[in-house]
Amino acid sequence: MGSIVVKNAVQRKPGFLYYIDAKGNVCEAKMSRGGKKKKAKPKKKKK
């Protein structure tokens, strides 16, 4: 298991995935889903 070297080194954006590639670079990729908070569904009234 690895250890954390630097914390908060990258300013993260919502909706993006961050990873380290084979060369050791930190890469940013847009997620196909996510990044937005879900809206609450209106509650249905019972009759």
C-alpha positions as CSV (number, residue, x, y, z in Angstrom):
1,M,0.0,0.0,0.0
2,G,1.3,3.4,-0.9
3,S,1.4,6.5,1.3
4,I,0.2,10.1,0.8
5,V,3.1,12.3,-0.2
6,V,1.3,15.7,-0.7
7,K,-2.2,16.4,0.2
8,N,-4.3,19.0,-1.7
9,A,-1.6,19.5,-4.3
10,V,-4.2,19.8,-7.1
11,Q,-7.2,22.1,-7.3
12,R,-10.1,19.7,-8.0
13,K,-13.1,20.5,-10.2
14,P,-16.4,18.8,-9.8
15,G,-17.2,16.3,-12.5
16,F,-13.6,15.4,-13.2
17,L,-11.6,12.3,-12.3
18,Y,-7.9,12.6,-11.2
19,Y,-5.3,9.8,-11.6
20,I,-1.6,9.3,-11.9
21,D,-0.5,7.9,-15.3
22,A,2.5,5.6,-16.1
23,K,4.9,8.5,-16.3
24,G,3.9,9.8,-12.9
25,N,1.9,12.8,-14.1
26,V,-1.4,13.8,-12.5
27,C,-4.0,13.6,-15.2
28,E,-7.6,15.0,-15.3
29,A,-10.4,13.3,-17.2
30,K,-14.0,14.4,-17.5
31,M,-16.4,11.9,-15.9
32,S,-19.1,10.6,-18.2
33,R,-21.6,10.9,-15.3
34,G,-21.6,12.8,-12.1
35,G,-20.3,16.2,-11.0
36,K,-23.8,17.6,-10.6
37,K,-25.9,17.3,-7.5
38,K,-29.3,15.6,-8.0
39,K,-32.4,17.6,-7.6
40,A,-34.9,16.4,-5.1
41,K,-38.0,14.8,-6.5
42,P,-41.3,16.4,-5.6
43,K,-43.2,14.3,-3.0
44,K,-46.5,12.8,-4.2
45,K,-49.5,13.3,-2.0
46,K,-51.6,10.3,-0.9
47,K,-55.3,10.5,-1.5
